[in-house]
Amino acid sequence: MAELLWSLQDSQLVARFQRRCGLFPAPDEGPGEPCAGPAEGAARAPGLGHLPAAKGRGAGEPASGLRRVAVPQAYVQKYIVKNYFYYYLFRFSAALGQEVFYITFLPFTHWNIDPYLSRRLTIIWVLVMYIGQVAKDVLKWPRPFSPPVVKLEKRVIAEYGMPSTHAMAATAISFTLLISTTDRYQYPFVLGLMTAVAFSTLVSLSRLYTGMHTVLDVLGGILITAILIVLTYPAWTLIDRLDSASPLFPVCVLVVPFFLCYSYPVSDYYSPTRGDTTTIMAAGAGVTIGFWINHFFQLVSKPTESLPVIQNIPPLTSDLLVLGLTKFTVGIVLILLVRQLVQNLSLQVLYSWFKVVTRNKEARQRLEIEVPYKFVTYTSVGICATTFVPMLHRFLGLL
């Protein structure tokens, strides 16, 4: 078993997959060289020399396990693309696993398809992503080594690899959507299953193609998600009734996620993992509070029948498409305005409180600033998406 795990964590396995898909390192490729162009892209670990080493919780030697590294490799690559079909397919598939996609897809589902389905997807997504993000900084397993692997993404190169949260999120969203809609909408189950498998497979393979994860990272993420879905499935009906909880419920929804984010495992160097986790947790808290506000103040009418409700999927007409895009555009504009306003205000307050120079961008990486400003910002975004955007839709006659 140990030998199998070692082979699945081998960077050469990832490199062979890239070569078969037509992605090669440039012949003159070497560290420290600039690069440009879609066929000669670069992947560089961010400079770590200016970042302070972690102290206290999480500092010191990583826990035991398979191969580990203390810091990511600062390495610049040129690469050659010989098969642009796979290049664009997997770059697009990788984008489907980004937080930006889910923060866009989930509100669209809420405004245009099914608010109750959106809430269930959001909570499962938040749970899966938090466990995956924390596992990365606890296990501290490295990403594939380069060379031989070609790395196509820069931002997450400073994060650890195991498990692949892209694979976790794609698996969680696609199969939660499948399971939740089979008893709510009438459609061919085989078609839904094939869609879920295709979506999660493409996102998972994209992590190998972009050189961001080993095969073990991807399989581990899928396995963890499958276990979480099985364990949480009996509680899914409880998620549908969270809006009828007691008046103290919003306090718990705010305090518990904030504590989990603030006590996030400290890495040996700065990476965006903690900030991304705070964004996800805060968005989930905001969505949950938004549903509670809607129920408590009776801002939306309750469904005439209890869940699940079997109904036909309405045909996609031009009028329905225009209406959906209009609602989405109005919602996204309002969300972006709220996000910018709350972010600026929260940063100004925190900078003043901790006596930080406003122009010091690295100050945002400090725990006492990063977690509060992101949590306040994206909690506001979640509340806005579930409460104020539907109110605006109703005011504009879009409902």
Disulfide bonds with the S-S distance in Angstrom:
none
